[in-house]
């Protein structure tokens, strides 16, 4: 069972022991190293208090600052004093660029709905609803087992956001509502679908609309004849969304790994196709006859003889 995909252009339940990121102002020495690590540019040095500060609106709880920096446990007062002395002589005293010298990052309790930020933004976090890390979906990578996309169907992945940009969930809702109005089928095993209060209309829960994530994926499928219609719809709506939108399409291949239904449609629309992911069904026995013959040859080989 083969699947070919082309690159075209929830968390629900009770959560415990999930932490939000904060910087302890008593430890921070304003070295600025963390400002370069944040993929959202959400950390800055506040000139008034001379401490690193997190913009809570822009922070997506990806933990890149906490996990990406090595830590030392220098005395903050000592570091500040040395830096002031060096400044008198117009000298600099800064830690290595990949180090937080005073271990100033201290995760704190993260509550609903802010927990959504970490679930979609930290690749090491697991979505409770699907058991999958990252964006919480296997997409069509396991289609030989899950059968998400059937013969005559095309599965679309609409990816929103990127490091440095992110995406607000209220903006993704613009797309889901338009897709629902077009009567598409949303993937049930996708955490974003599980954030919808009404799948039939593509409406998200009211309490999650003001959350921002690093990126998220919406998955749908339609009959292959509707390919051009869906692509046109996505292109129309993405102009209303202030983020990066990437569209992928996947369909089944024949037993030789060839696909001659979706590809011609995409080429006619002007896309230069790149085979992004091919599910070859690894793990299944595809050469049983050859394996048996090989085993028989081994059994007939005289002791001490090598080939």
Long-range contacts (C-beta under 8 A, 24 or more apart in sequence): 1-143, 1-144, 1-147, 1-252, 1-279, 1-281, 2-144, 2-252, 2-253, 2-254, 2-255, 2-257, 2-278, 2-279, 2-280, 2-281, 3-140, 3-143, 3-144, 3-149, 3-250, 3-251, 3-252, 3-253, 3-277, 3-278, 3-279, 4-250, 4-251, 4-252, 4-253, 4-257, 4-259, 4-262, 4-275, 4-277, 4-278, 5-139, 5-140, 5-155, 5-157, 5-248, 5-249, 5-250, 5-251, 5-275, 5-276, 5-277, 5-278, 6-248, 6-249, 6-250, 6-262, 6-263, 6-266, 6-271, 6-273, 6-274, 6-275, 6-276, 7-246, 7-247, 7-248, 7-274, 7-276, 8-231, 8-246, 8-247, 8-248, 8-249, 8-266, 8-271, 9-235, 9-245, 9-246, 9-247, 10-116, 10-119, 10-127, 10-128, 10-129, 10-136, 10-191, 10-192, 10-193, 10-194, 10-195, 11-115, 11-116, 11-119, 11-120, 11-127, 11-128, 11-129, 11-136, 11-191, 11-194, 11-195, 12-128, 12-129, 12-194, 12-195, 13-128, 13-129, 15-110, 15-111, 15-112, 15-115, 15-128, 18-109, 18-110, 18-111, 18-115, 18-118, 19-107, 19-108, 19-109, 19-110, 20-61, 20-107, 20-108, 20-109, 20-110, 20-114, 20-118, 21-54, 21-59, 21-61, 21-63, 21-65, 21-66, 21-105, 21-107, 21-108, 22-54, 22-105, 22-106, 22-107, 22-108, 23-51, 23-52, 23-53, 23-54, 23-104, 23-105, 23-106, 24-104, 24-105, 24-106, 25-49, 25-51, 26-76, 27-76, 27-102, 27-103, 27-104, 28-52, 28-76, 28-102, 28-104, 29-76, 29-79, 29-80, 29-83, 29-101, 29-102, 29-104, 31-94, 31-95, 31-100, 31-101, 33-69, 33-95, 33-97, 33-98, 33-99, 33-100, 34-65, 34-69, 34-100, 34-105, 36-97, 37-64, 37-65, 37-68, 37-69, 38-64, 38-65, 39-64, 39-163, 39-164, 39-214, 40-163, 40-164, 40-166, 40-214, 41-164, 52-104, 57-212, 58-166, 58-212, 59-117, 60-117, 60-118, 60-120, 60-121, 60-166, 60-212, 60-213, 60-214, 61-110, 61-114, 61-115, 61-117, 61-118, 61-121, 61-122, 62-117, 62-118, 62-121, 62-122, 62-214, 63-107, 63-118, 63-122, 63-124, 65-105, 66-105, 66-107, 67-124, 68-98, 69-98, 69-99, 69-100, 69-105, 70-96, 70-98, 70-99, 70-100, 71-99, 71-100, 71-101, 71-103, 71-105, 72-99, 72-100, 72-101, 72-102, 72-103, 73-102, 73-103, 74-101, 74-102, 75-102, 76-102, 76-104, 112-207, 113-205, 113-207, 113-208, 113-211, 114-211, 116-169, 116-195, 116-208, 116-211, 116-213, 117-211, 117-212, 117-213, 119-191, 120-191, 120-213, 120-214, 120-215, 120-216, 121-166, 121-213, 121-214, 121-215, 127-191, 129-191, 129-194, 130-189, 130-190, 130-191, 132-191, 135-191, 135-215, 135-216, 135-217, 136-190, 136-191, 136-192, 137-187, 137-189, 137-190, 137-191, 137-217, 137-219, 138-189, 139-217, 139-219, 139-250, 139-277, 140-250, 140-277, 140-279, 141-277, 141-279, 142-279, 143-250, 143-252, 143-279, 144-279, 144-281, 144-284, 146-189, 148-187, 148-189, 148-219, 148-221, 149-221, 149-250, 149-251, 149-252, 150-252, 151-252, 152-223, 152-224, 152-261, 153-221, 153-222, 153-223, 153-224, 153-251, 153-252, 154-221, 154-222, 154-223, 154-224, 154-226, 154-227, 154-230, 154-249, 154-250, 154-251, 154-262, 155-187, 155-219, 155-220, 155-221, 155-249, 155-250, 155-251, 156-219, 156-220, 156-221, 156-222, 156-230, 156-234, 156-247, 156-248, 156-249, 156-250, 157-217, 157-218, 157-219, 157-247, 157-248, 157-249, 157-250, 158-217, 158-218, 158-219, 158-220, 158-234, 158-245, 158-246, 158-247, 158-248, 159-215, 159-216, 159-217, 159-245, 159-246, 159-247, 159-248, 160-215, 160-216, 160-217, 160-218, 160-241, 160-243, 160-244, 160-245, 161-213, 161-214, 161-215, 161-216, 161-243, 161-244, 162-214, 162-215, 162-243, 162-244, 163-214, 165-243, 165-244, 166-212, 166-213, 166-214, 166-215, 166-243, 167-212, 167-213, 167-215, 167-216, 167-241, 167-243, 168-209, 168-210, 168-211, 168-212, 168-243, 169-195, 169-204, 169-208, 169-209, 169-210, 169-211, 169-212, 169-213, 169-216, 170-204, 170-209, 170-210, 171-240, 171-241, 171-242, 171-243, 172-204, 172-216, 172-218, 172-241, 173-202, 173-203, 173-204, 173-209, 174-237, 174-240, 174-241, 175-202, 175-218, 175-234, 175-237, 175-238, 175-241, 175-245, 176-202, 176-203, 176-204, 176-218, 177-201, 177-202, 177-203, 178-202, 178-233, 178-236, 178-237, 179-218, 179-220, 179-230, 179-233, 182-229, 182-230, 182-233, 184-220, 184-221, 184-222, 184-230, 185-220, 185-221, 185-222, 186-218, 186-219, 186-220, 187-219, 187-220, 187-221, 190-217, 190-218, 190-219, 192-216, 192-217, 192-218, 192-219, 193-218, 193-219, 224-251, 224-261, 224-262, 224-265, 227-262, 227-265, 227-266, 228-265, 228-269, 231-269, 248-276, 250-277, 253-278
